């Protein structure tokens, strides 16, 4: 029987949409899977342990990184939220994760970044990972900051990071954009596994979409990570196109990689109404 590659992996955001699927994907890779979320996790499996805490709590977050070989950091605010919530959940919380890695000798972090770090790039630009950050909101800005945090911790402290710029990863198709932007849950597991097991990562960015017909970004600068998507959206195309009208090609949401995020206003303005 093949031995697991790791003794213990920490998975943050383990109660979330992607974290729930990653639990089954990561289980064969490690002897022990340490789950962490702000939401309590009750359905603990034999090789799992669960921690319930807020990433904004520095002391508790650093303690959660003790004794782990790698960190899969999917925790934090999952969508556009106000500044204070974004600061605590995504920026301050991620700093605590990296400080835990530094203090406890963890040498690799796989980070759930997002298309929204580069959401204002145009679809037709066919950018690669060398393109500058162009966040489409506070959520995207937080992803830019944490990507730069990961680069700093590689350059200064030798902690490798694979930043996964995930586009869309949902159980259903809500618009036609997802025909090119979708990352299936199984391909998400493959993406994270590649990030964990690549022989050398340094600081790397990998765009996260499945093997869909239209590829709107160039993943060549992340090829050394070895992510090979195996799923495609083509079997859903006819149904999605019949159910969803084509977008206005001149609409900002259709022209930019970030989709409808570019149409959002400042979230703090919405809260104050």
SERO-4910 file (N, C-alpha, C, O; in steps of 0.05 Angstrom, whole numbers):
BEGIN
 pado doro    nc1    nc2    nc3   cac1   cac2   cac3    cc1    cc2    cc3    oc1    oc2    oc3
  Unk    A     17    -24      0      0      0      0     18     25      0     37     26     14
  Unk    A     10     45    -16     26     69    -18     24     85      8      2     89     19
  Unk    A     47     94     18     48    110     42     40    138     37     47    149     16
  Unk    A     25    151     55     18    180     51     43    197     48     64    191     60
  Unk    A     41    218     32     64    236     28     70    253     52     92    262     56
  Unk    A     50    259     69     52    277     91     42    263    117     25    246    116
  Unk    A     53    272    139     43    263    164     17    278    172     -3    267    177
  Unk    A     20    305    172     -4    322    179     -6    346    161     14    360    157
  Unk    A    -29    351    150    -36    375    134    -57    391    149    -76    380    160
  Unk    A    -53    417    149    -73    435    160    -90    446    137    -78    457    118
  Unk    A   -116    444    138   -134    454    118   -152    475    131   -168    469    148
  Unk    A   -148    501    124   -166    522    134   -189    525    115   -188    518     92
  Unk    A   -211    536    126   -236    537    110   -248    510    105   -261    506     84
  Unk    A   -244    491    123   -251    464    118   -281    459    117   -291    439    107
  Unk    A   -297    478    128   -326    475    127   -339    489    103   -363    488    100
  Unk    A   -322    502     87   -332    517     64   -339    499     40   -335    474     41
  Unk    A   -348    511     19   -356    496     -5   -333    480    -16   -336    456    -21
  Unk    A   -310    492    -20   -287    478    -31   -273    461    -10   -264    439    -15
  Unk    A   -272    471     15   -259    456     36   -273    430     41   -259    410     47
  Unk    A   -299    429     39   -313    404     43   -304    382     23   -301    359     30
  Unk    A   -300    390     -2   -291    371    -22   -261    365    -18   -253    342    -23
  Unk    A   -246    384    -10   -217    379     -6   -212    359     16   -191    346     16
  Unk    A   -230    357     35   -226    338     57   -223    310     45   -205    295     54
  Unk    A   -240    302     27   -238    275     15   -213    273     -3   -201    252     -6
  Unk    A   -206    295    -16   -183    295    -34   -157    293    -20   -138    281    -30
  Unk    A   -155    306      3   -130    307     18   -126    283     35   -103    276     43
  Unk    A   -147    269     42   -145    246     61   -124    226     53   -109    216     70
  Unk    A   -122    218     27   -102    197     20    -74    208     21    -55    192     21
  Unk    A    -70    234     22    -43    246     21    -30    247     48     -5    251     50
  Unk    A    -45    244     70    -33    248     97    -44    228    117    -66    217    113
  Unk    A    -29    224    138    -38    207    160    -59    221    177    -77    209    187
  Unk    A    -55    247    180    -73    263    196    -80    288    182    -63    302    170
  Unk    A   -106    295    182   -116    320    169   -128    337    190   -148    330    203
  Unk    A   -115    360    195   -124    379    215   -143    400    201   -134    415    184
  Unk    A   -168    400    209   -188    417    197   -191    442    214   -191    441    239
  Unk    A   -194    465    201   -198    490    216   -219    507    201   -219    509    177
  Unk    A   -237    518    217   -257    536    206   -269    553    228   -268    545    252
  Unk    A   -281    575    221   -295    591    241   -322    579    248   -333    584    269
  Unk    A   -331    561    230   -355    545    235   -347    518    246   -328    505    237
  Unk    A   -361    509    267   -354    484    279   -360    461    261   -380    460    247
  Unk    A   -341    442    260   -343    418    243   -349    394    261   -334    389    280
  Unk    A   -370    380    256   -379    358    274   -374    330    262   -369    311    277
  Unk    A   -375    328    236   -373    301    224   -344    293    220   -334    292    197
  Unk    A   -330    288    241   -301    282    241   -297    253    232   -309    234    243
  Unk    A   -279    250    213   -272    223    203   -248    212    218   -235    227    232
  Unk    A   -242    186    214   -221    174    230   -194    187    230   -181    188    251
  Unk    A   -185    198    207   -158    210    207   -159    240    210   -139    254    203
  Unk    A   -181    251    219   -185    280    221   -185    290    250   -193    275    268
  Unk    A   -177    315    253   -182    329    278   -192    357    270   -185    367    248
  Unk    A   -209    369    286   -222    394    278   -217    416    299   -219    411    323
  Unk    A   -210    440    290   -207    463    307   -227    484    298   -232    488    274
  Unk    A   -237    498    318   -258    519    313   -247    545    323   -246    550    347
  Unk    A   -240    564    305   -229    589    314   -230    609    291   -236    603    268
  Unk    A   -225    634    298   -224    657    279   -195    662    271   -178    665    288
  Unk    A   -190    663    245   -163    668    235   -152    695    245   -127    698    245
  Unk    A   -169    713    253   -160    739    263   -147    737    290   -133    755    299
  Unk    A   -150    714    303   -138    709    329   -110    698    324   -106    675    318
  Unk    A    -90    715    328    -62    708    321    -52    685    337    -41    666    325
  Unk    A    -55    685    363    -44    665    380    -56    637    373    -41    617    371
  Unk    A    -82    636    370    -95    610    364    -88    600    336    -83    576    332
  Unk    A    -87    618    317    -80    610    290    -51    599    288    -47    579    275
  Unk    A    -33    613    301     -5    603    301     -3    576    314     11    558    305
  Unk    A    -18    572    336    -18    546    349    -29    524    331    -20    501    332
  Unk    A    -48    531    314    -60    511    295    -40    501    275    -43    480    263
  Unk    A    -18    516    270      2    508    250     24    491    263     42    482    248
  Unk    A     23    486    288     44    469    301     42    440    292     20    429    292
  Unk    A     64    428    285     65    400    279     53    392    252     47    369    248
  Unk    A     51    411    234     40    404    207     63    406    187     82    421    190
  Unk    A     60    390    165     80    390    144     74    409    122     92    418    108
  Unk    A     49    416    118     40    434     97     14    446    105     -1    435    121
  Unk    A      8    469     93    -17    483     99    -32    488     73    -20    498     53
  Unk    A    -57    481     72    -75    487     50    -94    508     61   -112    503     76
  Unk    A    -89    533     52   -102    556     64   -125    565     46   -122    581     27
  Unk    A   -149    556     53   -174    563     39   -193    579     57   -216    584     49
  Unk    A   -184    587     80   -201    601     99   -202    631     93   -185    641     79
  Unk    A   -222    644    105   -225    672    102   -252    680     91   -270    663     88
  Unk    A   -256    705     84   -281    715     73   -283    706     44   -265    711     28
  Unk    A   -305    692     36   -306    680     10   -316    698    -13   -314    690    -36
  Unk    A   -327    721     -7   -338    739    -27   -333    768    -20   -320    773      1
  Unk    A   -343    786    -36   -339    814    -30   -354    821     -4   -378    817     -2
  Unk    A   -339    833     15   -349    841     41   -337    868     48   -319    878     34
  Unk    A   -347    880     70   -336    906     78   -307    904     86   -296    882     89
  Unk    A   -294    927     88   -265    928     93   -257    915    119   -238    899    119
  Unk    A   -270    920    141   -262    909    166   -263    878    166   -245    865    176
  Unk    A   -284    867    154   -287    838    153   -266    826    134   -254    805    140
  Unk    A   -260    840    112   -240    830     93   -212    832    106   -196    814    102
  Unk    A   -207    854    120   -181    857    133   -176    835    153   -154    823    153
  Unk    A   -195    829    170   -192    809    191   -190    781    179   -172    765    185
  Unk    A   -210    774    162   -212    747    152   -191    739    132   -181    717    132
  Unk    A   -184    758    114   -167    750     91   -138    760     95   -119    745     89
  Unk    A   -135    784    104   -107    796    105    -94    789    131    -73    777    132
  Unk    A   -106    798    153    -94    793    179    -93    763    184    -73    752    195
  Unk    A   -115    748    177   -115    719    182    -93    705    166    -81    686    177
  Unk    A    -89    714    141    -68    701    125    -40    707    136    -22    690    135
  Unk    A    -36    731    146    -11    738    158     -5    719    182     17    710    186
  Unk    A    -26    714    197    -23    696    220    -15    667    210      1    654    223
  Unk    A    -27    659    188    -20    633    177     10    632    169     24    613    176
  Unk    A     19    652    155     47    653    147     66    655    171     88    644    171
  Unk    A     58    671    191     75    672    215     76    645    229     97    637    240
  Unk    A     54    631    229     54    604    240     72    586    225     87    570    237
  Unk    A     71    588    198     89    571    182    118    578    188    135    560    190
  Unk    A    125    603    190    152    612    195    162    602    223    184    592    225
  Unk    A    145    605    243    154    599    270    154    569    275    169    559    292
  Unk    A    139    554    259    136    525    264    149    508    243    145    483    242
  Unk    A    164    520    225    180    505    205    163    492    183    172    471    172
  Unk    A    140    503    177    124    493    154    136    504    129    139    529    126
  Unk    A    142    487    109    157    497     86    140    501     61    151    511     41
  Unk    A    114    494     62     98    499     38     69    506     46     57    493     63
  Unk    A     59    526     32     32    535     34     19    534      7     30    545    -13
  Unk    A     -5    522      5    -21    523    -19    -44    542    -13    -60    536      5
  Unk    A    -45    564    -27    -63    586    -20    -85    589    -41    -80    589    -65
  Unk    A   -110    592    -31   -133    596    -49   -135    626    -56   -148    641    -42
  Unk    A   -121    633    -77   -124    660    -88   -148    661   -106   -166    644   -103
  Unk    A   -149    679   -124   -174    682   -140   -169    698   -166   -150    713   -168
  Unk    A   -186    693   -185   -187    709   -209   -191    738   -203   -183    756   -218
  Unk    A   -203    744   -180   -209    772   -173   -184    788   -166   -186    812   -162
  Unk    A   -161    775   -163   -136    789   -160   -128    802   -187   -112    821   -187
  Unk    A   -138    792   -209   -132    803   -236   -158    808   -251   -158    806   -276
  Unk    A   -180    814   -237   -206    815   -249   -210    837   -269   -228    834   -286
  Unk    A   -194    858   -268   -198    880   -287   -181    877   -312   -182    895   -330
  Unk    A   -167    855   -315   -155    849   -341   -177    841   -361   -197    829   -353
  Unk    A   -173    847   -386   -193    841   -406   -191    811   -414   -169    799   -413
  Unk    A   -214    800   -421   -215    772   -428   -197    766   -452   -183    745   -452
  Unk    A   -196    784   -471   -181    778   -496   -151    782   -492   -136    776   -511
  Unk    A   -142    791   -469   -113    796   -465    -97    771   -463    -73    772   -468
  Unk    A   -109    749   -456    -95    723   -453    -70    726   -435    -48    719   -443
  Unk    A    -75    737   -411    -52    742   -393    -40    716   -382    -53    695   -382
  Unk    A    -15    718   -373     -3    697   -358      3    707   -330     -5    729   -323
  Unk    A     17    691   -314     22    698   -286     41    722   -282     44    731   -260
  Unk    A     53    732   -304     70    755   -301     54    781   -303     65    803   -298
  Unk    A     29    780   -310     12    804   -312      9    817   -284      7    802   -264
  Unk    A      8    843   -283      6    856   -257    -21    852   -244    -41    846   -258
  Unk    A    -22    855   -218    -48    854   -204    -67    875   -215    -59    898   -220
  Unk    A    -92    868   -218   -113    887   -224   -139    878   -210   -157    868   -223
  Unk    A   -140    882   -184   -163    872   -168   -189    886   -176   -188    909   -185
  Unk    A   -211    872   -173   -237    883   -180   -254    889   -156   -278    894   -159
  Unk    A   -242    890   -132   -257    897   -108   -239    892    -84   -216    885    -86
  Unk    A   -251    896    -60   -236    891    -36   -227    862    -33   -205    856    -23
  Unk    A   -245    844    -40   -238    816    -39   -214    810    -57   -195    797    -48
  Unk    A   -215    820    -81   -192    816    -99   -167    829    -89   -145    818    -92
  Unk    A   -170    853    -77   -147    867    -65   -134    850    -43   -110    848    -42
  Unk    A   -151    837    -27   -140    820     -5   -124    797    -17   -104    789     -6
  Unk    A   -133    786    -40   -118    764    -52    -91    774    -63    -72    759    -61
  Unk    A    -91    798    -74    -65    810    -83    -46    812    -60    -22    805    -62
  Unk    A    -56    823    -38    -38    827    -14    -27    801     -4     -4    799      3
  Unk    A    -44    780     -3    -34    754      7    -16    741    -13      3    727     -5
  Unk    A    -21    744    -39     -1    734    -58     26    747    -53     47    733    -53
  Unk    A     27    773    -49     52    787    -43     64    778    -17     88    777    -14
  Unk    A     47    772      3     56    761     28     70    735     23     92    730     34
  Unk    A     58    718      7     71    692      1     97    696    -14    116    681     -8
  Unk    A     99    715    -31    124    720    -45    146    730    -26    169    721    -27
  Unk    A    138    747     -7    157    757     13    167    734     30    191    732     35
  Unk    A    149    716     39    158    695     56    174    674     42    189    659     54
  Unk    A    172    672     15    190    655      0    218    669     -2    238    657      4
  Unk    A    218    694    -11    243    708    -15    259    711     11    284    708     11
  Unk    A    246    717     33    260    723     58    263    699     76    283    697     90
  Unk    A    243    681     76    244    659     96    244    631     83    244    611     98
  Unk    A    243    629     57    244    603     44    220    586     46    221    562     43
  Unk    A    196    598     51    171    583     52    158    584     25    152    605     14
  Unk    A    155    560     13    144    559    -14    114    564    -13    100    556      6
  Unk    A    104    577    -34     75    582    -37     66    575    -66     80    583    -85
  Unk    A     44    561    -68     31    558    -94      4    572    -91    -13    563    -76
  Unk    A      2    595   -105    -23    611   -104    -41    602   -127    -34    605   -150
  Unk    A    -64    592   -119    -83    582   -139   -104    603   -145   -121    609   -129
  Unk    A   -102    614   -169   -122    635   -177   -147    620   -188   -149    616   -212
  Unk    A   -164    613   -170   -188    598   -177   -208    617   -190   -213    639   -180
  Unk    A   -221    608   -212   -240    624   -226   -268    618   -215   -278    632   -197
  Unk    A   -282    598   -225   -308    590   -215   -307    561   -206   -298    544   -221
  Unk    A   -317    555   -183   -318    527   -174   -344    523   -157   -344    528   -133
  Unk    A   -365    515   -171   -391    513   -160   -405    488   -170   -397    476   -190
  Unk    A   -426    480   -156   -440    456   -165   -459    460   -189   -467    441   -202
  Unk    A   -466    486   -195   -484    492   -216   -473    515   -234   -456    530   -225
  Unk    A   -484    516   -258   -476    537   -277   -497    559   -275   -521    555   -281
  Unk    A   -489    583   -266   -507    605   -263   -506    625   -287   -523    642   -289
  Unk    A   -485    622   -304   -484    639   -328   -466    625   -348   -453    605   -343
  Unk    A   -465    636   -372   -449    625   -394   -419    628   -389   -403    612   -399
  Unk    A   -412    648   -374   -383    652   -368   -371    627   -356   -347    621   -361
  Unk    A   -386    612   -340   -376    589   -327   -368    567   -346   -353    548   -339
  Unk    A   -377    568   -371   -369    548   -391   -338    550   -396   -326    530   -403
  Unk    A   -327    573   -392   -298    575   -395   -283    578   -368   -260    572   -365
  Unk    A   -298    588   -347   -285    594   -322   -287    572   -301   -274    573   -280
  Unk    A   -303    552   -306   -308    531   -285   -284    514   -279   -270    505   -297
  Unk    A   -280    510   -253   -261    489   -243   -278    469   -228   -290    476   -207
  Unk    A   -280    445   -238   -296    425   -224   -284    419   -197   -261    424   -192
  Unk    A   -300    408   -179   -290    401   -153   -268    380   -154   -249    381   -139
  Unk    A   -270    361   -173   -249    341   -175   -223    353   -186   -202    346   -177
  Unk    A   -226    372   -205   -202    385   -215   -190    404   -193   -166    408   -193
  Unk    A   -207    415   -176   -197    431   -154   -179    413   -136   -158    422   -126
  Unk    A   -188    389   -130   -172    371   -114   -146    365   -129   -125    365   -116
  Unk    A   -146    360   -155   -122    355   -170   -103    379   -169    -79    376   -167
  Unk    A   -115    403   -170    -99    428   -169    -84    430   -142    -61    436   -141
  Unk    A    -99    426   -120    -87    427    -94    -66    406    -90    -44    411    -79
  Unk    A    -72    381    -99    -52    360    -97    -27    366   -112     -5    361   -102
  Unk    A    -29    378   -136     -6    385   -151     10    406   -136     35    405   -135
  Unk    A     -4    426   -124     10    446   -108     25    435    -85     46    445    -78
  Unk    A     14    414    -72     27    402    -49     51    385    -57     71    383    -42
  Unk    A     50    371    -80     69    350    -86     89    358   -107    108    342   -113
  Unk    A     87    382   -119    107    390   -139    135    389   -126    138    399   -104
  Unk    A    155    379   -140    182    377   -128    193    404   -119    207    405    -98
  Unk    A    188    425   -134    197    451   -126    175    471   -134    164    470   -156
  Unk    A    168    489   -115    147    508   -120    157    537   -120    148    553   -135
  Unk    A    177    543   -102    186    570    -97    160    587    -92    144    580    -75
  Unk    A    157    610   -106    131    623   -106    120    620   -133    131    630   -153
  Unk    A     97    607   -136     85    601   -162     55    609   -162     41    607   -141
  Unk    A     46    617   -185     18    623   -189      7    604   -211     19    600   -232
  Unk    A    -15    591   -205    -29    573   -224    -58    582   -227    -72    586   -207
  Unk    A    -66    586   -252    -94    592   -257   -111    567   -255   -104    546   -265
  Unk    A   -134    569   -240   -150    546   -235   -175    545   -252   -196    556   -244
  Unk    A   -174    532   -275   -198    525   -290   -195    497   -300   -172    486   -301
  Unk    A   -216    484   -307   -215    457   -318   -206    459   -348   -200    480   -358
  Unk    A   -205    436   -361   -196    434   -389   -219    442   -407   -227    426   -424
  Unk    A   -229    466   -404   -252    476   -420   -243    484   -448   -220    489   -453
  Unk    A   -263    485   -466   -256    491   -494   -242    518   -497   -222    519   -512
  Unk    A   -251    538   -484   -239    565   -486   -222    570   -461   -232    568   -439
  Unk    A   -197    576   -465   -178    582   -444   -171    611   -445   -158    620   -464
  Unk    A   -180    627   -425   -177    656   -426   -151    666   -413   -146    690   -414
  Unk    A   -135    648   -402   -110    655   -390    -89    634   -398    -96    612   -406
  Unk    A    -64    642   -396    -41    624   -404    -28    614   -379    -17    630   -363
  Unk    A    -28    588   -375    -17    576   -350     12    566   -353     21    551   -336
  Unk    A     26    575   -374     53    564   -379     72    570   -356     90    554   -351
  Unk    A     69    593   -342     88    600   -321     84    583   -296    100    584   -277
  Unk    A     62    568   -295     57    550   -273     59    521   -281     51    503   -265
  Unk    A     70    516   -305     70    488   -315     87    469   -297     81    446   -296
  Unk    A    107    480   -284    124    463   -267    110    451   -243    119    433   -230
  Unk    A     87    463   -236     71    452   -214     58    425   -222     52    409   -204
  Unk    A     52    422   -247     43    396   -257     13    392   -255      3    369   -255
  Unk    A     -3    414   -254    -32    411   -254    -42    404   -282    -37    418   -301
  Unk    A    -55    381   -284    -67    372   -309    -97    368   -304   -105    347   -295
  Unk    A   -113    387   -312   -142    384   -308   -153    361   -326   -144    358   -348
  Unk    A   -172    347   -315   -183    324   -330   -212    327   -338   -223    311   -352
  Unk    A   -225    348   -327   -253    352   -333   -257    375   -353   -239    391   -357
  Unk    A   -281    376   -364   -288    397   -383   -318    404   -380   -334    388   -370
  Unk    A   -325    428   -388   -353    437   -386   -369    430   -411   -393    437   -413
  Unk    A   -357    418   -431   -370    414   -457   -396    399   -456   -415    404   -471
  Unk    A   -397    380   -438   -422    364   -435   -445    381   -425   -468    372   -427
  Unk    A   -440    404   -414   -461    422   -404   -467    445   -423   -486    460   -418
  Unk    A   -452    447   -444   -454    471   -461   -482    475   -472   -494    497   -470
  Unk    A   -493    455   -485   -519    458   -498   -541    466   -478   -557    483   -483
  Unk    A   -540    453   -454   -561    459   -434   -558    488   -424   -577    502   -420
  Unk    A   -533    496   -418   -528    523   -407   -535    544   -428   -547    564   -421
  Unk    A   -527    540   -452   -533    560   -473   -563    562   -479   -573    583   -486
  Unk    A   -577    540   -476   -606    541   -480   -620    555   -456   -641    568   -460
  Unk    A   -609    553   -433   -622    563   -409   -614    592   -403   -629    607   -391
  Unk    A   -589    600   -411   -579    626   -404   -575    642   -430   -561    633   -448
  Unk    A   -587    666   -431   -584    683   -455   -555    692   -458   -541    695   -437
  Unk    A   -545    697   -482   -518    707   -485   -515    735   -473   -534    751   -475
  Unk    A   -492    741   -461   -489    767   -449   -484    788   -470   -476    782   -493
  Unk    A   -488    813   -463   -481    836   -480   -450    836   -483   -437    839   -462
  Unk    A   -439    832   -507   -410    831   -509   -396    856   -500   -372    855   -495
  Unk    A   -410    878   -499   -397    903   -491   -400    909   -461   -390    929   -451
  Unk    A   -415    892   -447   -419    896   -419   -393    892   -404   -378    873   -410
  Unk    A   -387    908   -383   -362    904   -368   -358    876   -357   -336    866   -357
  Unk    A   -380    864   -348   -378    837   -337   -370    816   -358   -358    796   -351
  Unk    A   -376    821   -383   -369    803   -404   -340    808   -414   -327    790   -425
  Unk    A   -331    832   -411   -305    840   -423   -282    835   -404   -259    833   -412
  Unk    A   -287    833   -378   -266    830   -358   -265    802   -346   -286    789   -344
  Unk    A   -242    793   -338   -238    767   -327   -254    763   -301   -263    741   -295
  Unk    A   -258    785   -286   -272    783   -261   -302    780   -262   -315    775   -242
  Unk    A   -314    782   -287   -342    778   -289   -358    799   -274   -351    823   -274
  Unk    A   -379    791   -261   -398    810   -249   -386    824   -225   -398    843   -215
  Unk    A   -363    816   -215   -351    831   -193   -344    860   -201   -344    878   -184
  Unk    A   -339    864   -227   -332    891   -236   -356    910   -234   -352    934   -235
  Unk    A   -380    899   -232   -404    915   -230   -411    923   -202   -428    940   -197
  Unk    A   -397    911   -182   -404    916   -154   -393    944   -146   -372    953   -154
  Unk    A   -409    957   -128   -399    981   -116   -382    975    -91   -375    952    -87
  Unk    A   -376    996    -76   -360    992    -52   -378    979    -31   -399    989    -25
  Unk    A   -370    956    -19   -387    941     -1   -394    957     24   -416    953     36
  Unk    A   -377    975     33   -383    991     57   -406   1011     51   -421   1018     70
  Unk    A   -408   1019     26   -431   1037     19   -457   1021     21   -478   1032     29
  Unk    A   -456    996     14   -481    979     15   -489    975     44   -513    975     50
  Unk    A   -470    971     62   -476    967     90   -488    991    102   -505    989    120
  Unk    A   -479   1015     94   -487   1040    106   -515   1049     98   -527   1067    110
  Unk    A   -526   1036     77   -552   1045     67   -574   1037     87   -598   1042     82
***
